[in-house]
Amino acid sequence: MLRLTVDFADLAPAARIRETALALFAEHGPRATSIRMVARAAGISPGAVLHHFPTKGDLEAAVRDAVVSRLRDVLHADDTESSSTLDALRQRRVRADDFMLGDPTIREYVRHAYAEGGEGARALSDEFGRLQADEMDAMVAAGLARPMPDPEVGLLLYRALTTATLLLRPMVEATLGASVDDPAVRQRFRDAELDLLTRPLFPVTDGAA
């Protein structure tokens, strides 16, 4: 069912088209959503859509940029100066979870985009990667995280850990026998994630090479 993430009436025409496309991408996936579908759902002509977004790629990029911008705002709330490492991580994970998992439209858009693969998925992944790199740089600068010896690979592993409940949702729910929408399930993942990130799983002994 079409669900907009913002108040449609308050948006300029281009933003209305973008938000309509986001909702349709979440429902059908970017690949299966046509310009005609967006125009019909927005109550305008295909030509009006193309006036603002000359190609479908332009429309997909606008949706992608809007989602990444909203996530950036969520993650960049100022909690690095007054929080402990654990508190800062916990606050960021709660905010990110609420954004990525709590909003069905955002969640399903990202899941569809990643599942489809291709240039769109790569572009979205790259944007999330840059955002996460900025987040990690801020944490390191604030003394809340240590520099990674191989940031490129380290950030990929970090992203895999923090997006497991989103990208592996069917497997997670089948294994646990519970929905990821259940706050208790999301809390379990946050607790386990923080434990893995803040305590060594395999402590190095003095005699290790």
N, C-alpha and C positions, 0 to 999 in steps of 0.2 A: 504494500500500500504506500502511495506517495506521501512522504513526510518531510517537510521543510525544517531546517535546523534554525531558522531565524524567522522573524515576522515578515512575511511576504510583502505586506502593504507598505512597509517602511523602506523598501529597496528601490534603487534606480533600475531602469530596464535591464541593463547588462547584468546587474547583480541578481535580478529575478530569474533571468535565464540560467545563470550559473547555479543558483540554488535549486532550481528545478532539475537541472542536469545532475547535480549531486544526488538528489533523491532518487532519480531514475537509475543512475550508476549503481547506487546501493541496492536497488531492487533487481535490476537485470544484469548489471555489469557494464562497464564502459563499452566493451566490444559490441554487445547486443543492443545498445541504445543508439538510435539514429537521431539525426537532426529533426526529422519529422516527428518523432516521438516527443522530443523536447518541446518543439513548437506546439504540438497538440496539448501537452500537459500545461504549458504556460499560457495557452489561449491566444497564441499569436501565429503568424505565418512563418514557414521555414525561411523565407527571405528576411524577415525581421531578426531571426536568430543569426543568419549569416551576415547581417549588417554589423552586428556587434562582434561576432566570432566567425571570420571568413572561412575557417576550416574546422572540422571536428577536432583536429589536433589542438587548435587554439582554445576550443571550449574545454577539452580535457586538461590542458595546462592551467586554465583559469580555475577550474575546480581543484586541481592539485595544489596550486599556490594558496588558495583560500584555506584548505585543510591544514597545510603546513604552517601557515601564518597563525591560525588559531591554536595549534599545538605549541608553537613558539611562545605565544602569550601565556599559555598555561604553565609551561616549564620555567619561564623567566620571572615568575613572581619572586620577590626578594626574600629569600630565606637562608642565604648563605652566610650572613654575618652573625646572626644571633643563635643559630642552631648548631647542635652537635652533628657529627657526620651521620650518625644513625637517624637522628630526627630529620635532617635535611633530605636524606634519601627516602625516608618514609613519606614525608610530605610531597616530594616530587612524584613518587610512585602512586600515591593516592590520587593526585591531580591528573596524572597521565592515564590512570585506569578509568577515572570518571569520564575523561574525554574520549578515550579510544574504545572503551567497553561499555560505558554507561549510555552513550548516544548510539542507538541502533543504526542510524543513517551513516555516521562516520565509520562505525565498526564494519558494516557490511560493504561500504565503498572500498575500504582498504583491503578487506578479504577478497573481494571480487578482483580488484586491480592486481593484487599479488598472484592470485590463482591464474589469471589470464596470461601473465608473463608479458614478454615483449618490451617494446620501448617505453610504454606507459608505466609498467611496473618498475623498470629500471630507473626511470626518472623519479618516481615516487620514492623508491628506496634510496636514491642518491640524496634527495631532499631531506629525508628523515636522517640519513647518515650525517649530513652537514649540521643539521640541527642537534643531533646527539653529540657530535664533536664539539660544538659550541658549548653545550651543556657541560661536557666533561672538562673543557678548558676552564670554565667558570668554577667548577668544583675544585680543580687543581689549584687555581689561583687563590681560592679562599681557604686552602689548606684542608679541604674536606675529602680529597682523593689524592692518590699518588700518581705521578706520570706513568703511562704505560710504556713498556720497552718496545712494543710493536703496536702503535696506535691503530694502524689500519686493520690488522687482524683482531686486536683486542676489542675495538668498537663493534666489529661484526659479531663477535661472540657475545658481547654485552647486549647488542640489539636482539640477537636470537633468544637470549634469556628473558629479556623484558617484553618480548612480543609473543611468547609461547602460548599464552592463553588466548591470544587473538588469532594467530595463524594456525594453531593446532587445536582449535576449539573442539571439533568433533571427536578427536582422539582423547583430549583431556576429559571431555564429558563422559565418553564411553568408559574410560578408565576409572574415573571417580564416581560414576553413577549419579552425577549432580550437574546442574547447569552453572556455567561460568557467570551467568547473571546473578547467581546467589551471592550476596555480599560475603557470606562466610567462606565460600570457595575462593573468591578473589583475595580475601584476607589471608587464607592459607598460602596462596601463591606469593603474596607480598612478603609474608614472614619468611618463607623458605628462600625467596630471592635475596632478601636482606641478609639472611644467615650465610648464604653462599658468598655474597659480596663483601661481607665485613669480617668473616672469620675463615681462616684457612681450613679447607677440607682435609688436606693432607699436610700437616705441619712438617717442615723440614727439620731434620735432626742435625746436631753438630757435626756428625760424621758424613753427612750427605755430600756428594760431589757438587 
